[in-house]
Amino acid sequence: MNKVSKPWGGRFTEPTDAFVEAFTASVSFDQRLYRHDIEGSKAHARMLAHVGVISVDECDKIIMGLDQIQEEIETGHFNWSVALEDVHMNIEARLTELIGDTGKKLHTGRSRNDQVATDIRLYLREEIDTLGAELVRLMHGLLDQAERYAATIMPGFTHLQVAQPITFGHHLLAWYEMLERDRQRLMECRTRVNVMPLGSAALAGTSYPIDRAYTAELLGFAGPTQNSLDSVSDRDFAIELNAAGALMMTHLSRMAEELVLWTTSQFAFISLPDRYCTGSSIMPQKKNPDVPELVRGKTGRVHGNLIALLTLMKSQPLAYNKDNQEDKEPLFDTVDTLSGSLRAFADMIPAIEANEHTMYAAAKQGFSTATDLADYLVRHGLPFRDAHEVVGQAVRYAADKHCDLADLSLTELQDFSYHIQEDVFEVLTLEGSVAARNHIGGTAPQQVRAQIIKKRAELEAL
């Protein structure tokens, strides 16, 4: 016989196989839900007392016992049992040990199916708030750096080739825009997380006169779910969090890739503090950007977690199936990975130092003001396609001379078009190029600073 009596053991004539017991248990990882399980159980007990299914005295005993269990867990004195399978049955069994048969009444009107769905939602709601706060901290750091480098000129790239001059502040605001969309997705996900499945019981609801709206209010949910069958089987909210997390990690990975490139001696655009780097065991000169590299690498596991959850759910019939036990580890891993990655970036971004002279020199390479010359010709009456052809010829000529367009003489430039006059050199400077893009979304320092003011106000209003 099993040493531990199963709460569901009445139907069975032999104990669970020892291997199966260990194989099917989830307590090794779902015990992290203990606070949320206890919070949900307290609300459930109060609701049962509210509708008269249990007495007020019984409710008080249950809550007192749950408080003691939480203290035991948090002080390391709780004995987790694999034989009791999961966090729910471990807590319930201990509650019965503490307060006797009254503890057995707690499960009235609910099932582990709606209980675990509620626990996960409580957990995710809390974690989303924590992730959102860390994301906002990173966004504040980006705004601070964008303000610091609002007029710092650097090359903008397409295909990793120098394209047009931009400001470093403008580039940092591009990162900000990605993260703002991530923040919005996270908050939208929270609204769908914040509904309560408790009271759906196993799949069909319960015959007890429960008050689900009252329980939802106690737990701070927007309201109860509307279909018991869907409530216990739905994991859309977990998939959605993983999807939002996968996209967020993609953005962090893109940022990380640029940070890694910019710290190379070939670029040398930025410097990272030593505390965010490591060295080589054999090459004493090395300073490796391990933090952004690791975040770039961790993106793969979050992408994998999303695929795992989608695959987990794709063939499940209604309602609850044991398959759903596999939802927690990828979900927990995504939350942990997002939390660590956001913290690393929120700490690191404000500490980045831009090598402004190197950025400026790089922007002068690759004929980055060629488009400005084409725009100049258009303003002087030349159709754009003709202007494009003229500038292409001028670029080829300058490349053969190993110089920039701005280094050509007026006479040399006029050989390509009589439309070119002395004022052309105003548009061929890097400063003139970025200043000319003075519109909403443009790279001009004036626009960068205006965007920073706007975005700071938006963050403060959250």
Secondary structure in CASP SS format (residue, H / E / C, confidence):
PFRMAT SS
TARGET T0000
AUTHOR 0000-0000-0000
METHOD secondary structure of the structure
MODEL  1
M C 1.00
N C 1.00
K C 1.00
V C 1.00
S C 1.00
K C 1.00
P C 1.00
W C 1.00
G H 1.00
G H 1.00
R H 1.00
F C 1.00
T C 1.00
E C 1.00
P C 1.00
T C 1.00
D C 1.00
A H 1.00
F H 1.00
V H 1.00
E H 1.00
A H 1.00
F H 1.00
T H 1.00
A C 1.00
S C 1.00
V H 1.00
S H 1.00
F H 1.00
D H 1.00
Q H 1.00
R H 1.00
L H 1.00
Y H 1.00
R H 1.00
H H 1.00
D H 1.00
I H 1.00
E H 1.00
G H 1.00
S H 1.00
K H 1.00
A H 1.00
H H 1.00
A H 1.00
R H 1.00
M H 1.00
L H 1.00
A H 1.00
H H 1.00
V C 1.00
G C 1.00
V C 1.00
I C 1.00
S C 1.00
V H 1.00
D H 1.00
E H 1.00
C H 1.00
D H 1.00
K H 1.00
I H 1.00
I H 1.00
M H 1.00
G H 1.00
L H 1.00
D H 1.00
Q H 1.00
I H 1.00
Q H 1.00
E H 1.00
E H 1.00
I H 1.00
E H 1.00
T C 1.00
G C 1.00
H C 1.00
F C 1.00
N C 1.00
W C 1.00
S C 1.00
V H 1.00
A H 1.00
L H 1.00
E C 1.00
D C 1.00
V H 1.00
H H 1.00
M H 1.00
N H 1.00
I H 1.00
E H 1.00
A H 1.00
R H 1.00
L H 1.00
T H 1.00
E H 1.00
L H 1.00
I H 1.00
G H 1.00
D H 1.00
T H 1.00
G H 1.00
K H 1.00
K H 1.00
L H 1.00
H H 1.00
T C 1.00
G C 1.00
R C 1.00
S C 1.00
R H 1.00
N H 1.00
D H 1.00
Q H 1.00
V H 1.00
A H 1.00
T H 1.00
D H 1.00
I H 1.00
R H 1.00
L H 1.00
Y H 1.00
L H 1.00
R H 1.00
E H 1.00
E H 1.00
I H 1.00
D H 1.00
T H 1.00
L H 1.00
G H 1.00
A H 1.00
E H 1.00
L H 1.00
V H 1.00
R H 1.00
L H 1.00
M H 1.00
H H 1.00
G H 1.00
L H 1.00
L H 1.00
D H 1.00
Q H 1.00
A H 1.00
E H 1.00
R H 1.00
Y C 1.00
A C 1.00
A C 1.00
T C 1.00
I E 1.00
M E 1.00
P E 1.00
G E 1.00
F E 1.00
T E 1.00
H C 1.00
L C 1.00
Q E 1.00
V E 1.00
A E 1.00
Q E 1.00
P E 1.00
I E 1.00
T E 1.00
F H 1.00
G H 1.00
H H 1.00
H H 1.00
L H 1.00
L H 1.00
A H 1.00
W H 1.00
Y H 1.00
E H 1.00
M H 1.00
L H 1.00
E H 1.00
R H 1.00
D H 1.00
R H 1.00
Q H 1.00
R H 1.00
L H 1.00
M H 1.00
E H 1.00
C H 1.00
R H 1.00
T H 1.00
R H 1.00
V H 1.00
N C 1.00
V C 1.00
M E 1.00
P C 1.00
L C 1.00
G C 1.00
S C 1.00
A C 1.00
A C 1.00
L C 1.00
A C 1.00
G C 1.00
T C 1.00
S C 1.00
Y C 1.00
P C 1.00
I C 1.00
D C 1.00
R H 1.00
A H 1.00
Y H 1.00
T H 1.00
A H 1.00
E H 1.00
L H 1.00
L H 1.00
G C 1.00
F C 1.00
A C 1.00
G C 1.00
P E 1.00
T C 1.00
Q C 1.00
N C 1.00
S H 1.00
L H 1.00
D H 1.00
S H 1.00
V H 1.00
S H 1.00
D C 1.00
R C 1.00
D H 1.00
F H 1.00
A H 1.00
I H 1.00
E H 1.00
L H 1.00
N H 1.00
A H 1.00
A H 1.00
G H 1.00
A H 1.00
L H 1.00
M H 1.00
M H 1.00
T H 1.00
H H 1.00
L H 1.00
S H 1.00
R H 1.00
M H 1.00
A H 1.00
E H 1.00
E H 1.00
L H 1.00
V H 1.00
L H 1.00
W H 1.00
T H 1.00
T C 1.00
S C 1.00
Q C 1.00
F C 1.00
A C 1.00
F C 1.00
I E 1.00
S E 1.00
L C 1.00
P C 1.00
D H 1.00
R H 1.00
Y H 1.00
C C 1.00
T E 1.00
G C 1.00
S C 1.00
S C 1.00
I C 1.00
M C 1.00
P C 1.00
Q C 1.00
K C 1.00
K C 1.00
N E 1.00
P C 1.00
D H 1.00
V H 1.00
P H 1.00
E H 1.00
L H 1.00
V H 1.00
R H 1.00
G H 1.00
K H 1.00
T H 1.00
G H 1.00
R H 1.00
V H 1.00
H H 1.00
G H 1.00
N H 1.00
L H 1.00
I H 1.00
A H 1.00
L H 1.00
L H 1.00
T H 1.00
L H 1.00
M H 1.00
K C 1.00
S C 1.00
Q C 1.00
P C 1.00
L C 1.00
A C 1.00
Y C 1.00
N C 1.00
K H 1.00
D H 1.00
N H 1.00
Q H 1.00
E H 1.00
D H 1.00
K H 1.00
E H 1.00
P H 1.00
L H 1.00
F H 1.00
D H 1.00
T H 1.00
V H 1.00
D H 1.00
T H 1.00
L H 1.00
S H 1.00
G H 1.00
S H 1.00
L H 1.00
R H 1.00
A H 1.00
F H 1.00
A H 1.00
D H 1.00
M H 1.00
I H 1.00
P H 1.00
A H 1.00
I C 1.00
E E 1.00
A E 1.00
N C 1.00
E H 1.00
H H 1.00
T H 1.00
M H 1.00
Y H 1.00
A H 1.00
A H 1.00
A H 1.00
K C 1.00
Q C 1.00
G C 1.00
F C 1.00
S C 1.00
T C 1.00
A H 1.00
T H 1.00
D H 1.00
L H 1.00
A H 1.00
D H 1.00
Y H 1.00
L H 1.00
V H 1.00
R H 1.00
H C 1.00
G C 1.00
L C 1.00
P C 1.00
F H 1.00
R H 1.00
D H 1.00
A H 1.00
H H 1.00
E H 1.00
V H 1.00
V H 1.00
G H 1.00
Q H 1.00
A H 1.00
V H 1.00
R H 1.00
Y H 1.00
A H 1.00
A H 1.00
D H 1.00
K H 1.00
H C 1.00
C C 1.00
D C 1.00
L H 1.00
A H 1.00
D H 1.00
L C 1.00
S C 1.00
L H 1.00
T H 1.00
E H 1.00
L H 1.00
Q H 1.00
D C 1.00
F C 1.00
S C 1.00
Y C 1.00
H C 1.00
I C 1.00
Q C 1.00
E C 1.00
D C 1.00
V H 1.00
F H 1.00
E H 1.00
V H 1.00
L H 1.00
T C 1.00
L H 1.00
E H 1.00
G H 1.00
S H 1.00
V H 1.00
A H 1.00
A H 1.00
R C 1.00
N C 1.00
H C 1.00
I C 1.00
G C 1.00
G C 1.00
T C 1.00
A C 1.00
P H 1.00
Q H 1.00
Q H 1.00
V H 1.00
R H 1.00
A H 1.00
Q H 1.00
I H 1.00
I H 1.00
K H 1.00
K H 1.00
R H 1.00
A H 1.00
E H 1.00
L H 1.00
E H 1.00
A C 1.00
L C 1.00
END
